[in-house]
Amino acid sequence: MDRVLFGDNQFFGVNHMSEEKARMQAMRFQHIAAVIEVLDDAYAEGIRTFMCTTHQRISEVCDYFRVNREKYPDYKFYPCLPYAHKYANAAAELGVLGAIRSFLPQENALGALLKGGISLARKDIEGLASLLVDAEMKMFAGLNTPVIFLQNVATDFLLGLGFDEAFRIFADCVRERYQAEPGFITMNAPLLLQRLHRVGIENPIICANINKIGFRMCGGMQAYDEMITQGQCRLIAMSVFASGALAPKEALEYVCQYPQIQAIVFGASSRRNIAQTKQLIDRLTPS
């Protein structure tokens, strides 16, 4: 993994502290050209990995990078799936089965739909999961996706259910079908790590909130400190600025004190903020 990853929250009006700022960002990035401009700024600052949801507008970004692949020969995407809001909206409109069918791959559509129905009837979760992963990954066809993440909405839902085997199913699907590493996003990394070990997933890639004030760090700061220092997983820190509650230098000094944290993902809307964050991380990372 690269040390610095670029996230996509700012492009879709996600801000955990300010609804007004979120609305302003959503308006600014309503056209894909504005998104590409910021991604180009990040690329110019040496950031080569875009960690993104499977929001429907990301398909436009993927189209652009496929057409212009010679400009970005070393660019990587880290898809994070599923994008829960589109499934929730579809379920409200079409029902659960109808929503699932609406997102299945279009090639050989009848066969895919029938297979989906059979999977549900037989409770063949593995077969259905593979279909849905394929549907989510379709927009990234032909692009470099070395790590594929299970979004925290799904990860933490499965944690709550105690359905640990689902993590193994996802991991096997990602490795076998996409020759990629599985990653897991969560709001409770210490608990997730225990559950992943339970189903035989060793040294997993885990992306979690890690920041100085414990913002959205379920399980408590002590549990996180113990998990980090034990070094039994490949950690990506997100929400390091606690949605703006921490100054950049203070926030990054805290995260960079842990050599076990392999990567940091952040989002920004301006070249200045991207450059400042990237330079701070580079300077504070032990050589």
N, C-alpha and C positions, 0 to 999 in steps of 0.2 A: 504493500500500500504506500501511496505517497503520504508525506507528512501532513500536507495541507489539502483539504477537500473543500469544494464549493457547494453550498446548499441552495435550495430553491424556494424557501418559505416566502422571501420577499416578493417573488414574482406573482404569488397567488393570494396576496392580502392576508398573510398569516403573521400576526404579531401578538405575543402572549401578554403584553403590558398595555398596548394602546390600540383601541379599535379605530381611532381617528387616523393614526399612522398606517394601519392596515388598509383602510379605505383609500388613502392617498396612493399607496403602493399599487393597489389593485388597478386604480385608474391609470397610473403611469405605465404599467406593463400590460395594458389591454391589447397592445399590438406587439406581435412577435419580434419586430425589429428592435424594440427597446430591450427585450430580453437578450437577444443576440449581442447587442452592443455591450451589455454588462458582462456577458460570458467572454466576449473578446477582451474586455479590460482585464478580467481575471486571468485569461490565457497570457496576455502580455506581461502580467506580473509573475508568471511562472507556475500558475495553477493549472494542472492538466487533468483533473478529475472532477466531474460534475455528479454529485449525489442528488438524485431527483426522484420525486414520486412519479406515478404513472397517470398523473393528471392528463386529461385529454389534450391540453395544449402543449404538453411535452412532445407529442407526436410531431408538431410543427418544428420544434427544435431538432428532433431526430432527422426529419426530412432535410433540414438545412445542412446538418453535419454530413449526411450521406452525399448530398450534392457537392459539398465543398470539402470533402475528406482530405484532399491534397494540402489544404491550408492547416489542417490539424492532424498531422500524421501520428502523433502520440497521445491523442485524446481518448479518455476513458469515461464511460458512464457507469455509475453505480445505481441501478434501478432499485426503488423501494416500493414493494407491492404487498397487498393491493391498496389502491386509493379508495379508502373506505366510503367516502361521501358518495361516489358515483354508484356504488352497490346499494347504499341505503336509499338513495333517490330512486333507483330502478326497482328496488324491492317494494317501495311504497306505491309505485305506479303499476308494476307488473306481477307482484307477488314474488316469493322467494325463488321458486323454480323458474319462473319467467325471467327473473333478473339474472340468474346463473346462465340460462340459455342465451340470453342476449349478449353475453360477453364471451361466449365460446368462439374459437377460431372459425373464420368464414369458409376456409377451404373444406371441401366435402362437408358442407354445413349440415346436411341431413344426418350423415353418419356421426358427426360430432354431437348433435343434439340427442340422437338416440343413445349414444354412449353415455352422455351426461345423465339421461333419464335412468338408464340401467344402473349407473353408478349410485344414484340416489336410492333406487329400489333395493339394491344389495348392500347399501351402506359401504360401498367401496370407496372410502375416502381417498385412498391413494390415487385411484384412477381419476376421480373428479379433481383432486388437487393438481394433478399434472395438466389437465385440460385448462384449468383456470390460470395456472402459471404461464402456459403457452399463450393464452389470450392476452395476458398483461404484457408479456415480453414481445409480442408481435411488433410493436412500434419501434423496437430496438434492433430489428433485423439488419444484419450487416455491420453493426457497430460493435466496438470493443466493450464488453460487459464482464470484466473479470470477477466482480463480486455482485451478488444479487441478494437484496435484503428483504426480510419479512418485516413489514411495518409494525410499529408499536401497538397500534389498535388491534391487530391480529395476534401479535406475540403475547400481549398482556391478557387478552381475552382467553387464549389457550392456557396461559398460566393460571388464570382464575378457575378454569374448568378442570385443571389438573390433567389435561390431555397432552402429556409430554411427548407421546409417540408422534404427534403431529409435527414436532420439530425435526424428528428423524425423517419423516416422509418428505418434508420440504427440503431438507439438506440433501437427501438422496436424489430428489428430482433435479435440483439445481446442478449437482455434480454430474449426473448421468446425461441429462438432456442438453446442458449448456456448457459443460466443462468449465464451470465457474465455482468460486467459493461461496458457500451460503453465509449470510450475515443476518444478525437479529437486532432489531431496534426495540428498546424497552424503557419503561420508566422504573423498573426494579431490577437492576443488573445483578445484584448479589443473589437474589432468588433465581433468576433465570439461569445463571451460571451453574447453580446446583442442579437444576432440572436438566440442563443440556448434558452435564456429566452423567446424570442418571440414565440417559438413553444412549450413552456412548459417543457423544460429540465432544471430542477433546480439543483444547486450544481454540475455541470458537472465536469468530469475529463478532463482537458485541458493540453496538453504538448506544450510548446512554448519556443522559444529562450528567455532567460533572462540572461543578462550579463551586466557588468559595463559600456561598451562602446556602447551599443545599436546595436550590430552587428546583422543584420537581424531581427530587432524588428520593424516591420511595425506598424505605428500608433504613434510612438514616446515614449520616456522614461517617460514623464509625464503621458500619458495615461496608461502605464503599471504600474507605481507606484500607481496610483489611483485604478486600477483594483485589484492589489495585496492586498493593504491595506483594501479594502472593504470586502475581504474574502468571495466572493459569488461563488467560485468554488474551486475545488481541483486541485492545480497546480503542474505540473511536469516541472522543469527547465531543458532545454537542451541547448547545445552550451554555457555553462557557461564560458568556457575558450576562447570563440570567436575564435575557430579554432587555438589556440596557440598564439593569440595576447596578452593574459593576463597570468601572472604568477599564478600558482595554488593557493597559499595562498591569493593573492589579489582577484582573481576571486571568490573563495569560501566565503571569508569574506563578499563580496557584496551580494551574493545570500542568505547566511545563516542569514543575518540580518533580513530577512522577515520570521517570524514564520508561515505565511500563506502558504508558499511554502512547500508542503508536501513531495516532493521527488525530487531527482536530478538524471538524467541519464547521463552517460558519457561512452565513449569508450576508451580503452587503449590496448596496445599490449604487455606490459611487466608486470611481477609480481610486480616489484618495483613501477611502476607508478600506478598500481591498488591499491597497499597497501597504497601508499602515499595519493592518493585521498580519499580513504575510511577513513583513519585515520583523515585526515583534516576535512572531513564532520562530522565525529563523534565528533571531538573535538569542532568544531565551532557551532554545533547544540545545542541550549539551551535545558537544561534538563527539 
